[in-house]
Amino acid sequence: MKKDNCDLVHPNGVKEKKLEVIDGYTIKYHANGKTMWSKGKMIEDQPDGYWEWYRSDGTIKRSGYFEMGEPIGEWVTYDSKGQKYKTTNRDKK
């Protein structure tokens, strides 16, 4: 059985995204293994601080902040050209 790029394959056949940690940032890649899917910091296995997600063509898709795994503050969704499309506030009320 051939394994591509040392990706993990779960028993249900779903391939886990390739990831690496560079200067404290966890970077996950799209299935192609080349373009970035997400980038941010992890603390105790939880996303923390500012995170970004990208489309497979490299344009930014979404950005926002986490506080120990919980989304907080302003989250921005971007259109297919990487321009701000929508802003959502995730603060607890």
N, C-alpha and C positions, 0 to 999 in steps of 0.2 A: 504494500500500500504506500503510495507516494504522499509525502507531507510537504505542502508549499509554505515557505517562509516560517516554518516552525509555528504556524497558527494552531490554536487549540480547536479541536472539533468536539462538541458535546455529543453525548450518546444519541440525542435526537437528530443529529446530523447538521446542526446549526454551527457555522464557523464563527469563532470568537474573533473580534477585531485585533489586528496586530497593534501592539502598543510598546512605547519606550518612554523612559524618563530622562529628560535632558534639563540640567540646571534646576531641578526640583519641579519641573512641569511634566505632567503626564500627558503624552500625546498618543491619541488613538488614530488609526488610519482606516480609510474606506476598504472595502473588500479587495480592491485592486492592489492594496498594500503600498501605494505610492502617494496618494493625496491624503492630506490631513482631514480627519473627521471631527476631532475635538481636541481642545488644549486647555489645561488648567492645572491647578495644584490640588493635591489630595493630602488630607490630614486624617490619620487613623482610618484609612480606607473610605473616607467620605470626601466628596468634592467640597472645596473651601476656597473662598475668594472669587476672583473674576474668571469666567469660563467663556470660550467661544466654540461654536460649531460651524462646520463648513460643508458646502456641497461638493460633490465629486469633481466639479470643474474648478474648485479652489476658491469660489466666492463665499464670503461669509453669509451664514444663514441665520444665526441667532447668537445673542450674547447676554450674559447676566451674571449675577453674583449669588454665591452660596454661603451659608453660614453653617458649618458642620453638617452638610448634606441637605439643608433646607434652602430652597430658593428664596431670596430676599431682594427688596429694592426694585430698581428699574430693570426690566428685561426688554430687549429690542429684537424684533424680527426684521430681517432684511429681504428685499425683493431679489429676483434672479440676477440683477446687475450689482448687488451689494449695497444698494441704497436703503436707508431707513424706511421701513414700511409701516411698522406698528410698534407702539410702546405699551407695555403692561407693567403695573406696579404690583409686586408680589409681597408687600409688607403685610404683616398680620394686623388685623383690625380688632 
